[in-house]
């Protein structure tokens, strides 16, 4: 998740004024001076998995069978996820750096696919703004400050595992009470 946070924060920094800082929300640290933006990845859910039975090794000639009968056959396993990011913008009272203007900058520039591709790469993609900017007033006697809240949705690939081949055997070792267990189970059903 750290890599996804880093990419999303870097992308958001390109959508904000030069003196605006983007940080992960709810950290146990002092906040930077205004203006600043906090982001929290609130919901991460699977939307698909690559379970294609005919995924080939890069060295496979393509003549089949699938999966390759080659014992060195490898496959890439990719998990596709949807991410909801909760964003809070804390602006400077001046007109140009107000929370509303910074949030509007997200809306104006978020759909620029070239900038998103340059920074997010191909493993994270901005999808849409799921909740438009809403101004929230400060609460007297509480820790809430005036800010703008909004939500964005991203998709990403995660848990990329390389070189998954057929499992030739499983070795089981350990203690079960007083008894030591050492066994190997192979393709032929074990010992």
C-alpha positions as a Markdown table, in Angstrom:
| # | Residue | x | y | z |
|---|---|---|---|---|
| 1 | Unk | 0.0 | 0.0 | 0.0 |
| 2 | Unk | 2.9 | 2.3 | 0.6 |
| 3 | Unk | 3.8 | 2.4 | -3.1 |
| 4 | Unk | 0.2 | 3.3 | -3.9 |
| 5 | Unk | 0.0 | 6.0 | -1.3 |
| 6 | Unk | 3.3 | 7.5 | -2.7 |
| 7 | Unk | 2.0 | 7.6 | -6.2 |
| 8 | Unk | -1.3 | 9.1 | -5.3 |
| 9 | Unk | 0.3 | 11.8 | -3.1 |
| 10 | Unk | 2.8 | 12.6 | -5.9 |
| 11 | Unk | 0.0 | 12.9 | -8.4 |
| 12 | Unk | -2.1 | 15.1 | -6.0 |
| 13 | Unk | 0.9 | 17.4 | -5.5 |
| 14 | Unk | 0.9 | 18.2 | -9.2 |
| 15 | Unk | -2.8 | 19.3 | -8.9 |
| 16 | Unk | -2.2 | 21.7 | -6.1 |
| 17 | Unk | -0.4 | 25.1 | -5.8 |
| 18 | Unk | 3.4 | 24.9 | -5.3 |
| 19 | Unk | 3.3 | 25.8 | -1.6 |
| 20 | Unk | 0.6 | 23.2 | -0.8 |
| 21 | Unk | 1.7 | 20.0 | 1.0 |
| 22 | Unk | -0.1 | 16.7 | 0.5 |
| 23 | Unk | 0.1 | 14.2 | 3.5 |
| 24 | Unk | -1.4 | 11.0 | 4.6 |
| 25 | Unk | -4.3 | 11.6 | 7.0 |
| 26 | Unk | -4.4 | 10.7 | 10.7 |
| 27 | Unk | -0.7 | 10.6 | 11.3 |
| 28 | Unk | 0.7 | 11.1 | 14.8 |
| 29 | Unk | 2.6 | 14.2 | 13.8 |
| 30 | Unk | 2.1 | 17.9 | 13.5 |
| 31 | Unk | 0.3 | 19.1 | 10.4 |
| 32 | Unk | 2.2 | 21.4 | 8.0 |
| 33 | Unk | 1.3 | 25.0 | 7.6 |
| 34 | Unk | -1.7 | 25.8 | 5.5 |
| 35 | Unk | -2.5 | 25.2 | 2.8 |
| 36 | Unk | -2.3 | 21.4 | 2.9 |
| 37 | Unk | -4.3 | 18.4 | 1.8 |
| 38 | Unk | -4.8 | 15.1 | 3.6 |
| 39 | Unk | -5.5 | 11.8 | 1.9 |
| 40 | Unk | -6.6 | 8.5 | 3.4 |
| 41 | Unk | -7.3 | 5.4 | 1.4 |
| 42 | Unk | -10.5 | 4.3 | 3.1 |
| 43 | Unk | -11.8 | 1.4 | 1.0 |
| 44 | Unk | -9.8 | -1.2 | -0.9 |
| 45 | Unk | -11.7 | -4.0 | -2.5 |
| 46 | Unk | -11.0 | -6.6 | -5.1 |
| 47 | Unk | -12.6 | -6.0 | -8.5 |
| 48 | Unk | -11.0 | -8.8 | -10.5 |
| 49 | Unk | -8.2 | -11.4 | -10.5 |
| 50 | Unk | -6.2 | -12.7 | -13.4 |
| 51 | Unk | -7.1 | -16.4 | -13.4 |
| 52 | Unk | -6.7 | -16.9 | -17.1 |
| 53 | Unk | -5.7 | -20.5 | -17.7 |
| 54 | Unk | -3.7 | -19.9 | -20.8 |
| 55 | Unk | -1.3 | -17.2 | -19.4 |
| 56 | Unk | 2.1 | -18.1 | -21.0 |
| 57 | Unk | 5.7 | -17.8 | -19.9 |
| 58 | Unk | 7.6 | -15.2 | -21.9 |
| 59 | Unk | 9.8 | -18.0 | -23.2 |
| 60 | Unk | 6.8 | -20.2 | -24.2 |
| 61 | Unk | 6.7 | -20.8 | -28.0 |
| 62 | Unk | 2.9 | -20.6 | -27.9 |
| 63 | Unk | 2.4 | -24.1 | -29.3 |
| 64 | Unk | 0.6 | -25.3 | -26.2 |
| 65 | Unk | -0.5 | -27.1 | -24.2 |
| 66 | Unk | -1.7 | -24.5 | -21.7 |
| 67 | Unk | -0.4 | -24.3 | -19.1 |
| 68 | Unk | 2.8 | -25.4 | -20.6 |
| 69 | Unk | 4.0 | -28.9 | -19.8 |
| 70 | Unk | 7.4 | -27.3 | -19.2 |
| 71 | Unk | 8.3 | -27.7 | -15.5 |
| 72 | Unk | 9.9 | -24.3 | -15.6 |
| 73 | Unk | 6.7 | -22.6 | -16.7 |
| 74 | Unk | 6.0 | -19.4 | -14.9 |
| 75 | Unk | 2.9 | -17.2 | -14.7 |
| 76 | Unk | 2.2 | -13.7 | -13.5 |
| 77 | Unk | -0.7 | -13.4 | -11.0 |
| 78 | Unk | -2.3 | -10.0 | -10.7 |
| 79 | Unk | -5.0 | -8.7 | -8.4 |
| 80 | Unk | -7.0 | -5.7 | -9.5 |
| 81 | Unk | -8.4 | -3.5 | -6.8 |
| 82 | Unk | -10.6 | -0.4 | -6.4 |
| 83 | Unk | -9.5 | 2.2 | -4.0 |
| 84 | Unk | -11.6 | 5.1 | -2.5 |
| 85 | Unk | -9.5 | 8.0 | -1.3 |
| 86 | Unk | -11.0 | 10.5 | 1.2 |
| 87 | Unk | -9.5 | 13.9 | 0.7 |
| 88 | Unk | -9.6 | 16.9 | 3.0 |
| 89 | Unk | -8.3 | 20.3 | 1.9 |
| 90 | Unk | -7.2 | 22.8 | 4.5 |
| 91 | Unk | -6.8 | 26.2 | 2.8 |
| 92 | Unk | -5.3 | 29.5 | 3.6 |
| 93 | Unk | -7.9 | 32.2 | 4.1 |
| 94 | Unk | -6.5 | 34.2 | 1.2 |
| 95 | Unk | -8.6 | 33.9 | -2.0 |
| 96 | Unk | -6.1 | 32.1 | -4.2 |
| 97 | Unk | -5.1 | 29.4 | -1.7 |
| 98 | Unk | -8.6 | 28.9 | -0.1 |
| 99 | Unk | -9.7 | 25.3 | 0.4 |
| 100 | Unk | -12.4 | 25.7 | -2.2 |
| 101 | Unk | -10.0 | 26.9 | -4.9 |
| 102 | Unk | -7.5 | 24.1 | -4.2 |
| 103 | Unk | -10.4 | 21.5 | -4.4 |
| 104 | Unk | -11.6 | 23.1 | -7.6 |
| 105 | Unk | -8.1 | 22.6 | -9.0 |
| 106 | Unk | -8.5 | 18.8 | -8.4 |
| 107 | Unk | -11.7 | 18.9 | -10.4 |
| 108 | Unk | -10.2 | 21.0 | -13.2 |
| 109 | Unk | -7.1 | 18.9 | -13.7 |
| 110 | Unk | -7.8 | 15.4 | -12.3 |
| 111 | Unk | -9.0 | 14.0 | -15.7 |
| 112 | Unk | -5.7 | 15.0 | -17.5 |
| 113 | Unk | -4.7 | 11.5 | -18.5 |
| 114 | Unk | -1.2 | 12.4 | -19.6 |
| 115 | Unk | -0.3 | 13.8 | -16.2 |
| 116 | Unk | -1.9 | 10.9 | -14.5 |
| 117 | Unk | 0.0 | 8.4 | -16.7 |
| 118 | Unk | 3.3 | 10.2 | -16.1 |
| 119 | Unk | 3.0 | 10.1 | -12.3 |
| 120 | Unk | 0.7 | 7.2 | -11.5 |
| 121 | Unk | 2.2 | 4.9 | -14.1 |
| 122 | Unk | 0.3 | 1.9 | -15.3 |
| 123 | Unk | -0.4 | 0.2 | -12.0 |
| 124 | Unk | -2.5 | 3.0 | -10.5 |
| 125 | Unk | -5.3 | 4.8 | -12.4 |
| 126 | Unk | -7.5 | 7.7 | -11.4 |
| 127 | Unk | -11.1 | 6.9 | -12.2 |
| 128 | Unk | -13.5 | 9.6 | -11.0 |
| 129 | Unk | -14.5 | 12.0 | -8.2 |
| 130 | Unk | -17.1 | 10.1 | -6.2 |
| 131 | Unk | -18.1 | 12.9 | -3.9 |
| 132 | Unk | -17.6 | 16.5 | -5.1 |
| 133 | Unk | -16.0 | 19.2 | -2.9 |
| 134 | Unk | -18.1 | 20.2 | 0.1 |
| 135 | Unk | -17.2 | 23.0 | 2.5 |
| 136 | Unk | -17.3 | 22.1 | 6.1 |
| 137 | Unk | -17.3 | 24.8 | 8.8 |
| 138 | Unk | -15.1 | 24.6 | 11.9 |
| 139 | Unk | -16.8 | 23.6 | 15.1 |
| 140 | Unk | -16.2 | 25.8 | 18.2 |
| 141 | Unk | -14.8 | 23.8 | 21.1 |
| 142 | Unk | -13.8 | 20.9 | 18.9 |
| 143 | Unk | -10.8 | 19.9 | 16.9 |
| 144 | Unk | -12.5 | 20.3 | 13.5 |
| 145 | Unk | -11.2 | 23.2 | 11.4 |
| 146 | Unk | -12.8 | 24.7 | 8.3 |
| 147 | Unk | -12.0 | 22.5 | 5.3 |
| 148 | Unk | -13.3 | 21.0 | 2.1 |
| 149 | Unk | -13.9 | 17.3 | 1.9 |
| 150 | Unk | -14.2 | 15.2 | -1.2 |
| 151 | Unk | -13.7 | 11.6 | -2.3 |
| 152 | Unk | -11.9 | 10.1 | -5.3 |
| 153 | Unk | -11.8 | 6.6 | -6.8 |
| 154 | Unk | -8.7 | 4.9 | -8.2 |
| 155 | Unk | -8.0 | 1.4 | -9.5 |
| 156 | Unk | -4.8 | -0.4 | -9.1 |
| 157 | Unk | -3.0 | -3.6 | -9.6 |
| 158 | Unk | -1.7 | -5.2 | -6.5 |
| 159 | Unk | 0.0 | -8.4 | -5.3 |
| 160 | Unk | 1.9 | -8.9 | -8.5 |
| 161 | Unk | 3.6 | -12.3 | -8.0 |
| 162 | Unk | 6.1 | -13.4 | -10.6 |
| 163 | Unk | 7.3 | -16.9 | -11.6 |
| 164 | Unk | 4.5 | -19.0 | -10.2 |
| 165 | Unk | 4.8 | -22.5 | -11.6 |
| 166 | Unk | 3.3 | -25.7 | -10.7 |
| 167 | Unk | 3.9 | -26.9 | -7.1 |
| 168 | Unk | 6.0 | -29.9 | -7.3 |
| 169 | Unk | 5.8 | -30.8 | -3.7 |
| 170 | Unk | 5.1 | -29.6 | -0.2 |
| 171 | Unk | 7.3 | -30.2 | 2.8 |
| 172 | Unk | 5.6 | -30.3 | 6.2 |
| 173 | Unk | 7.8 | -30.1 | 9.3 |
| 174 | Unk | 6.9 | -29.3 | 12.9 |
| 175 | Unk | 5.9 | -30.6 | 16.3 |
| 176 | Unk | 2.4 | -31.7 | 17.2 |
| 177 | Unk | 2.5 | -32.2 | 21.0 |
| 178 | Unk | 5.1 | -34.8 | 21.7 |
| 179 | Unk | 5.3 | -36.0 | 18.1 |
| 180 | Unk | 7.6 | -34.6 | 15.4 |
| 181 | Unk | 6.1 | -34.4 | 11.9 |
| 182 | Unk | 8.3 | -34.5 | 8.9 |
| 183 | Unk | 6.7 | -35.4 | 5.6 |
| 184 | Unk | 6.8 | -34.4 | 1.9 |
| 185 | Unk | 3.8 | -34.5 | -0.3 |
| 186 | Unk | 4.6 | -34.6 | -4.0 |
| 187 | Unk | 2.6 | -34.8 | -7.3 |
| 188 | Unk | 2.3 | -38.5 | -6.8 |
| 189 | Unk | 0.3 | -38.2 | -3.5 |
| 190 | Unk | 3.1 | -38.1 | -1.0 |
| 191 | Unk | 5.1 | -40.6 | 1.0 |
